[in-house]
């Protein structure tokens, strides 16, 4: 039996009649409401995914630092948020985003791996499961809960050969010396690739689709480097003006990219596995 469509879902959570629907992707629909406002209706892909995303958006919003779409309502299957009208990326918006990310990170988290309030421990990054188990020591936590679980999955799937896994394991062993100065847990977006940055018609950058948790602030910045971002140098300039980064941060970008690269290897195959292995070798050579 089919359930309610996006228009009916939008009406239920907003109290406004749906006037139009426009499919954006398999899971996303733009719904125009009576009165002229538009919302985005997203269908969850896996158990707990909607709850995790809604909790993450609210946690980021509570920092009063970055712009995120307002959550209008959700249940176990559907999430309804305000639509962000699209604009063009500008250097000014990028510099502002850098300062806003610094403020978001400074809002902090109870621990590395801490989920947002009301968010599930078993969450997601994209379509991959991501467990938000807490820790107090970043190198140990990052190895145990971000790198090694996806390395094991990639080996089990045959995407990474068992003999190849040793280079990533060696990085994990050396993390205490490679990780740089200790930092307090930052409030992370957690999946901050370019596709999750919307350049709004209002001249500001907006963030969507978080995998929010407590982590190392360099991880968000490394994600922006991974797939490119318009005006990235301006983002970094705005960030460092607000919150200088520890010496050697550029040398640690690959270290922080190991996690998303291994996630992509699990989801999308050998090409990302090879990139992860090359990144691990480069980290050991520094």
C-alpha positions in Angstrom: 0.0 0.0 0.0 1.4 3.4 -1.0 1.7 6.1 1.6 1.1 9.8 1.4 2.9 11.8 -1.3 5.2 14.8 -0.7 2.4 17.3 -1.1 0.3 15.7 1.6 3.4 15.4 3.9 4.2 19.0 3.4 0.6 20.0 4.2 0.6 17.9 7.4 3.7 19.4 8.8 3.2 23.1 7.7 -0.6 23.4 8.0 -0.7 24.9 4.5 -2.2 23.3 1.4 0.2 22.1 -1.2 -0.2 23.9 -4.6 2.5 22.3 -6.7 5.1 19.6 -6.7 8.5 19.4 -8.5 10.6 16.3 -8.2 14.3 17.3 -7.5 15.7 13.7 -7.2 14.5 10.3 -6.2 14.2 11.3 -2.6 13.6 15.1 -2.8 10.5 17.1 -3.9 10.0 20.8 -3.9 6.5 21.6 -2.8 4.9 25.0 -3.3 2.5 25.9 -0.5 -0.6 28.0 -0.4 0.6 31.5 0.2 3.7 31.3 -2.0 6.3 29.7 0.3 8.1 26.5 -0.9 9.5 23.6 1.1 11.7 20.6 0.4 10.2 17.2 1.3 12.8 14.4 1.7 12.0 10.7 2.1 14.4 8.8 4.4 16.6 6.2 2.9 17.1 4.1 6.0 15.8 3.6 9.6 16.8 6.5 11.7 18.1 8.6 8.8 15.4 11.3 9.0 15.8 11.6 12.8 19.5 12.0 12.5 19.3 14.6 9.8 16.6 16.6 11.6 18.6 16.5 14.9 21.7 17.6 13.1 20.1 20.6 11.4 18.7 21.7 14.7 22.0 21.3 16.5 23.8 23.4 13.9 21.1 26.0 14.0 21.3 26.2 17.8 24.9 27.4 17.5 23.6 30.6 15.8 26.6 30.5 13.5 25.8 28.9 10.1 22.7 29.2 8.0 20.7 25.9 7.7 17.1 25.4 6.4 14.5 25.4 9.1 13.1 22.0 10.0 9.3 22.3 9.6 8.6 18.8 10.7 9.5 15.2 10.4 8.6 11.6 11.3 10.4 8.3 10.8 10.0 8.5 7.0 9.8 12.2 6.0 11.7 15.4 6.6 10.3 18.8 5.6 12.5 21.9 5.5 12.3 25.4 4.1 13.5 25.7 0.5 16.7 27.8 0.0 16.4 29.8 -3.2 19.6 29.3 -5.2 22.1 32.1 -6.1 25.7 32.2 -7.2 28.9 31.7 -5.1 30.8 34.9 -4.4 34.1 35.6 -2.7 32.3 37.7 0.0 29.8 34.8 0.8 32.8 32.4 1.0 34.7 34.6 3.4 31.6 34.9 5.5 31.1 31.2 5.4 34.6 30.7 6.8 33.9 32.9 9.8 30.6 31.2 10.3 32.2 27.7 10.3 34.8 28.9 12.8 31.9 30.0 15.1 30.1 26.7 14.5 33.1 24.7 15.5 33.7 26.9 18.6 30.2 26.1 19.8 31.7 22.7 20.7 30.4 19.3 21.5 30.3 17.1 24.7 32.8 14.6 23.2 34.4 13.4 20.0 31.6 11.4 18.3 28.9 12.9 20.4 25.6 12.9 18.5 23.3 15.9 18.4 20.7 16.1 21.2 17.9 13.8 20.3 20.0 12.3 17.5 20.6 8.6 17.3 23.9 7.0 18.0 23.5 4.9 14.9 23.4 7.6 12.2 24.6 8.0 8.6 27.0 9.8 6.4 25.3 9.9 3.1 24.0 6.4 2.6 26.6 4.8 4.8 26.0 3.9 8.5 28.0 6.0 10.9 28.1 5.2 14.6 28.4 8.1 16.9 30.3 6.5 19.8 31.9 9.0 22.1 35.6 9.3 23.0 37.9 11.8 24.7 41.1 11.2 22.8 40.8 12.3 19.1 43.5 10.1 17.5 42.2 6.9 19.2 38.5 7.8 18.5 39.2 8.7 14.9 41.0 5.4 14.3 38.4 3.3 16.1 35.2 4.9 15.0 35.9 6.6 11.7 38.7 5.0 9.8 38.9 1.3 10.8 35.2 0.4 10.5 35.1 1.5 6.9 38.5 -0.1 6.1 37.2 -3.4 7.5 34.0 -3.1 5.4 36.0 -2.3 2.2 38.2 -5.4 2.9 35.2 -7.6 3.6 33.6 -6.4 0.3 36.8 -7.1 -1.7 37.2 -3.4 -2.5 40.6 -3.2 -0.7 42.8 -6.3 -0.6 43.8 -7.5 2.8 47.5 -6.9 2.2 46.7 -3.3 1.2 45.0 -2.5 4.5 48.3 -2.4 6.4 49.1 1.1 5.2 45.9 2.5 6.6 46.4 0.5 9.9 49.9 2.0 10.1 48.4 5.5 9.8 46.0 4.7 12.7 48.9 3.4 14.8 50.8 6.7 14.2 47.9 9.0 14.7 49.0 10.3 18.1 52.1 11.8 16.4 50.5 12.7 13.1 47.4 14.5 14.5 49.0 17.7 15.6 48.1 19.6 18.8 45.2 18.4 20.8 42.0 20.3 20.3 38.6 20.3 22.1 35.7 18.6 20.4 34.2 20.9 17.7 30.6 20.9 16.5 30.9 19.5 13.0 28.6 19.5 10.0 30.3 16.2 9.4 29.7 15.8 5.6 30.9 19.2 4.4 31.5 18.5 0.7 30.7 21.1 -1.9 27.3 19.5 -2.7 26.1 20.2 0.8 26.9 23.9 0.5 24.1 25.9 -1.1 24.9 29.4 -2.3 21.7 31.3 -1.7 20.0 34.0 -3.6 20.3 36.1 -0.4 24.1 36.3 -0.9 24.9 33.8 1.9 26.0 30.2 2.0 23.6 27.6 3.5 24.5 24.1 4.7 22.3 21.0 4.2 22.5 17.3 4.7 24.7 17.2 7.8 26.2 14.1 9.4 26.6 16.2 12.6 28.7 15.1 15.5 31.5 16.2 17.8 34.9 16.0 16.0 38.1 17.7 15.0 37.5 21.0 13.2 40.1 20.3 10.6 37.8 17.4 9.3 35.1 19.8 8.0 37.8 21.9 6.2 39.4 18.8 4.7 36.0 17.7 3.4 35.7 21.1 1.6 39.1 20.4 -0.1 38.2 16.8 -1.1 35.8 17.5 -4.0 36.5 21.2 -4.4 34.5 24.3 -3.4 34.0 27.6 -5.1 36.2 30.3 -3.6 37.8 27.9 -1.2 40.8 30.2 -0.5 38.3 32.8 0.6 36.5 30.3 2.9 39.8 29.5 4.5 40.8 33.1 4.8 37.6 33.9 6.6 38.0 30.9 8.8 41.6 31.7 9.8 40.8 35.3 10.5 38.2 34.2 13.0 40.0 31.2 14.4 43.7 30.5 13.4 44.5 26.9 12.6 47.3 25.0 14.3 50.6 24.9 12.5 50.9 22.1 10.0 47.2 21.9 9.2 47.7 21.7 5.5 49.9 18.7 6.0 47.0 17.0 7.9 44.3 17.5 5.2 44.9 14.0 3.8 44.7 12.5 7.3 41.2 13.9 7.8 40.2 12.9 4.3 40.9 9.2 5.0 37.5 8.8 6.6 35.3 10.2 3.8 37.5 8.4 1.2 37.0 5.1 2.9 33.3 5.8 3.1 33.2 6.4 -0.6 35.2 3.3 -1.2 32.5 1.3 0.6 29.7 3.0 -1.3 31.3 3.5 -4.7 34.2 1.1 -5.2 37.8 0.7 -6.1 38.6 4.2 -7.4 38.1 5.7 -4.0 39.9 2.8 -2.4 43.0 3.6 -4.5 42.7 7.3 -3.5 42.4 6.3 0.2 45.5 4.1 0.0 47.5 6.8 -1.8 46.4 9.3 0.9 47.5 7.0 3.6 50.9 6.5 2.0 51.3 10.2 1.7 50.4 10.7 5.4 53.1 8.3 6.4 55.8 9.9 4.3 55.5 13.3 6.0 
